[in-house]
Amino acid sequence: MAPGAVIGWDMGAALSLAGGLGVNALIAAELLPEIEAVMVRKLNEQMEGRRNG
């Protein structure tokens, strides 16, 4: 996290969590970056809205 913005996830932790949940590592490695991009964008939009609202 940067001051006032989310810049990304800890992918090592995300992959470890996926493995712990029984998700195939190859599938997780393929899908997590796409999911991360959407989540980061949405979180930053929400934070920006709170600053301007």
C-alpha positions as CSV (number, residue, x, y, z in Angstrom):
1,M,0.0,0.0,0.0
2,A,1.2,3.5,-0.9
3,P,0.0,6.6,1.0
4,G,-3.6,6.9,0.0
5,A,-3.6,4.1,-2.6
6,V,-3.5,0.3,-2.9
7,I,-0.8,-0.8,-5.4
8,G,-1.2,-4.6,-5.3
9,W,-1.4,-7.8,-3.3
10,D,1.2,-9.9,-1.7
11,M,1.1,-12.7,-4.4
12,G,3.1,-15.1,-2.4
13,A,0.6,-14.9,0.4
14,A,-2.3,-15.1,-2.1
15,L,-0.9,-18.2,-3.7
16,S,-0.2,-19.8,-0.3
17,L,-3.8,-19.1,0.7
18,A,-5.1,-20.6,-2.5
19,G,-3.0,-23.7,-1.9
20,G,-4.3,-23.9,1.6
21,L,-7.8,-23.8,0.2
22,G,-7.0,-26.6,-2.2
23,V,-7.0,-24.5,-5.4
24,N,-4.6,-25.8,-8.1
25,A,-1.5,-23.6,-8.0
26,L,-1.3,-23.3,-11.8
27,I,-4.9,-22.0,-12.0
28,A,-4.4,-19.6,-9.1
29,A,-1.2,-18.2,-10.7
30,E,-3.1,-17.7,-13.9
31,L,-6.2,-16.1,-12.4
32,L,-4.9,-14.1,-9.4
33,P,-3.2,-11.3,-11.4
34,E,-6.5,-10.6,-13.2
35,I,-8.5,-10.6,-10.0
36,E,-5.9,-8.4,-8.3
37,A,-6.1,-5.8,-11.1
38,V,-9.8,-5.4,-10.7
39,M,-9.7,-5.4,-6.9
40,V,-6.9,-2.8,-6.8
41,R,-8.8,-0.5,-9.2
42,K,-12.1,-0.8,-7.3
43,L,-10.4,-0.2,-3.9
44,N,-8.7,2.9,-5.2
45,E,-12.0,4.2,-6.7
46,Q,-13.7,3.7,-3.3
47,M,-10.9,5.5,-1.4
48,E,-10.9,8.3,-3.9
49,G,-14.7,8.7,-3.5
50,R,-14.4,8.9,0.3
51,R,-11.8,11.7,-0.1
52,N,-14.0,13.6,-2.5
53,G,-17.3,12.9,-0.8
